[in-house]
Amino acid sequence: MKFKTVTTLPVLLASVAIFIASHQPQIEFPDLGILNLDKLLHLVAYFFYSLLLMLFFISNFNFNKRKVLLITFVFATLYAISDEFHQSFVPGRDASVYDLLANILGISLSLLCNNFINKVSNFIYKYVA
């Protein structure tokens, strides 16, 4: 099977970027009260990661909308779990259920944006790929 580079490369790069960021020693963020910057970064990272995954699955497989959403949720969640597990081996880092929950929230929010993703993927399929 040949994957479309225009949607495969961004997912691979995002996966590597998340891995590299997770492998860095812990960074202390300023206390912003109720808004925790670390959790917000987790949410945003996995929001965009899931969007890229949706584009990948839509443009490379003939899945219906429900299957794309399910596969995206499962794959992104498994990657988030593996990311937290990976962090448990990095000096100064640890696996956090709260980070995982922020990741899953980002994934879930991206799934709510699936109509927009379908429009973008149709454009890519029709005009770019």
C-alpha positions in Angstrom: 0.0 0.0 0.0 1.3 3.4 -0.9 0.5 6.3 1.5 0.1 9.9 0.3 3.1 11.9 1.4 1.1 15.0 1.9 -0.8 13.5 4.9 1.7 10.8 6.0 4.8 13.0 6.5 3.0 15.5 8.9 1.8 12.6 11.2 5.3 11.1 11.3 6.9 14.5 12.1 4.3 15.2 14.8 5.0 11.8 16.3 8.7 12.5 16.4 8.2 16.0 17.8 6.0 14.6 20.6 8.6 11.9 21.4 11.5 14.5 21.4 9.5 16.9 23.6 8.7 14.1 26.0 12.4 13.1 26.2 13.5 16.5 27.5 14.0 17.1 31.2 11.1 18.6 33.0 10.5 22.3 32.4 9.0 24.3 35.2 6.1 26.5 34.0 4.9 29.6 35.8 1.9 29.1 38.0 -1.1 30.6 36.2 -3.7 29.6 38.8 -6.5 27.4 37.5 -4.9 27.4 34.0 -2.0 25.0 34.1 0.3 25.8 31.1 1.7 22.2 31.0 -1.8 20.7 30.7 -2.7 23.2 28.1 0.4 22.3 26.0 -0.6 18.6 26.3 -4.1 19.4 25.1 -3.0 21.5 22.2 -0.3 19.0 21.1 -2.7 16.1 21.0 -5.5 18.2 19.4 -3.3 18.9 16.4 -1.8 15.4 16.4 -5.3 13.9 16.2 -6.3 16.3 13.4 -3.2 15.1 11.4 -4.2 11.5 12.2 -7.7 12.1 10.9 -6.3 13.6 7.7 -4.0 10.6 7.3 -6.8 8.0 7.8 -9.3 9.9 5.6 -6.9 10.4 2.7 -5.2 6.9 2.7 -8.0 4.5 3.6 -11.6 4.1 2.5 -13.1 4.2 6.0 -16.5 5.7 6.8 -16.7 8.7 9.1 -17.4 6.7 12.2 -14.5 4.3 11.7 -12.1 7.3 11.1 -13.2 8.8 14.4 -12.8 5.5 16.3 -9.4 4.6 14.8 -8.1 8.1 15.4 -9.3 8.1 19.0 -7.8 4.7 19.6 -4.5 5.3 17.9 -3.9 8.8 19.4 -4.9 7.5 22.9 -2.5 4.6 22.6 0.2 7.0 21.5 -0.6 9.3 24.5 -0.3 6.3 26.8 3.0 5.2 25.3 4.2 8.8 25.6 3.4 8.9 29.3 5.1 5.5 29.8 8.2 6.8 27.9 8.3 9.9 30.2 8.6 7.6 33.2 12.1 6.6 32.0 13.3 10.2 31.4 15.2 11.7 34.3 13.2 14.5 35.9 10.0 13.4 34.3 7.2 11.0 35.3 4.1 9.5 33.9 1.0 11.5 34.9 -2.6 10.6 34.8 -3.4 14.3 34.5 -1.2 14.7 31.5 -2.9 11.7 29.9 -6.3 13.2 30.7 -5.2 16.5 29.0 -4.0 14.5 26.0 -7.4 12.7 25.8 -9.3 15.9 26.1 -7.3 17.3 23.2 -8.0 14.2 21.1 -11.7 14.4 21.9 -11.9 18.1 21.0 -10.2 17.4 17.6 -12.8 14.7 16.9 -15.5 17.2 17.4 -13.9 19.2 14.5 -14.2 16.3 12.1 -16.5 18.1 9.6 -13.8 20.7 9.1 -11.2 17.9 8.6 -13.5 16.2 6.0 -13.6 19.4 4.0 -9.8 19.8 4.2 -9.2 16.2 3.2 -11.6 16.5 0.3 -9.6 19.5 -0.9 -6.3 17.7 -0.5 -7.6 14.6 -2.3 -9.1 16.6 -5.1 -6.5 19.3 -5.7 -3.2 18.4 -4.1 -2.7 14.6 -4.0 
